[in-house]
Amino acid sequence: MSASAKHILVETEEECQALKEQIASGETTFEDAAKAKSQCPSGAQGGDLGIFDQGQMVPEFDKVVFNDELHVVHGPVQTQFGYHLLLITNRDG
């Protein structure tokens, strides 16, 4: 099974939740928030991680990407890297 997703990585759960609220309210887009705030290099591409297979990402990430609803902002999701917002854009299998 493979999927494509975008994410935003920040240090704190509070910052992650605040970004989620800004996106939900229409104050910013997911892509613009990723470019401005994400600590992952993917932020430069609006958080786009491209296509990846199940098992390539950390387990907390995989659980959301391969089970939860498409085209909805999920999170905060905590991993060893920090706190993520996830936007699943496609999934096959």
C-alpha positions in Angstrom: 0.0 0.0 0.0 1.3 3.5 -0.8 0.1 7.0 -0.1 1.0 10.6 -0.6 0.8 13.2 2.1 1.9 16.6 3.3 3.0 17.5 6.8 4.1 20.3 9.0 6.6 19.6 11.7 7.0 21.9 14.8 8.5 21.6 18.2 5.5 22.0 20.5 2.0 20.6 20.6 0.7 24.1 21.3 2.2 25.5 18.1 0.9 22.5 16.2 -2.7 23.1 17.5 -2.5 26.8 16.8 -1.5 26.1 13.1 -4.3 23.6 12.8 -6.8 26.2 14.0 -5.4 28.8 11.6 -5.8 26.4 8.7 -9.3 25.4 9.8 -10.4 29.0 10.0 -9.0 29.9 6.6 -6.4 32.3 8.0 -3.7 30.3 6.1 -3.4 27.3 3.8 -1.7 24.1 4.8 1.0 24.8 2.2 1.6 28.3 3.3 1.8 27.3 7.0 4.3 24.5 6.0 6.5 27.0 4.1 6.4 29.5 7.0 6.6 27.2 10.0 7.7 23.6 9.3 11.1 22.5 10.6 11.3 19.7 7.9 13.0 20.4 4.6 9.7 19.4 2.9 8.3 22.7 4.2 9.8 24.4 1.2 7.5 22.3 -1.0 4.4 23.1 1.1 5.1 20.1 3.3 4.7 17.7 0.3 6.3 14.3 1.1 5.5 12.7 -2.2 4.5 9.1 -2.6 5.7 6.6 0.0 5.0 3.0 1.0 3.6 1.8 4.3 6.5 1.2 6.7 8.7 3.9 5.3 7.7 6.5 7.9 7.7 6.3 11.7 4.8 4.2 13.1 2.9 7.1 14.5 2.9 8.7 11.0 2.0 5.5 9.2 -1.0 4.8 11.6 -2.6 8.1 10.6 -1.7 8.1 6.9 -2.8 4.6 6.2 -6.0 4.6 8.3 -7.5 8.1 8.6 -9.7 10.2 6.3 -8.2 11.7 3.2 -8.1 15.5 2.6 -8.5 16.4 6.3 -5.9 17.9 8.6 -4.9 15.4 11.3 -2.9 16.1 14.4 -1.1 17.0 16.4 0.7 13.7 16.0 3.7 13.3 18.2 6.9 11.5 17.0 10.5 11.5 18.1 10.9 14.5 15.7 8.3 16.7 17.2 4.6 17.4 16.5 3.1 17.0 13.1 0.0 18.1 11.2 -0.8 15.6 8.4 -2.8 16.0 5.3 -3.3 12.7 3.4 -3.7 13.5 -0.3 -3.9 10.0 -1.8 -3.9 6.4 -0.8 -4.0 3.2 -2.9 -4.4 -0.4 -1.9 
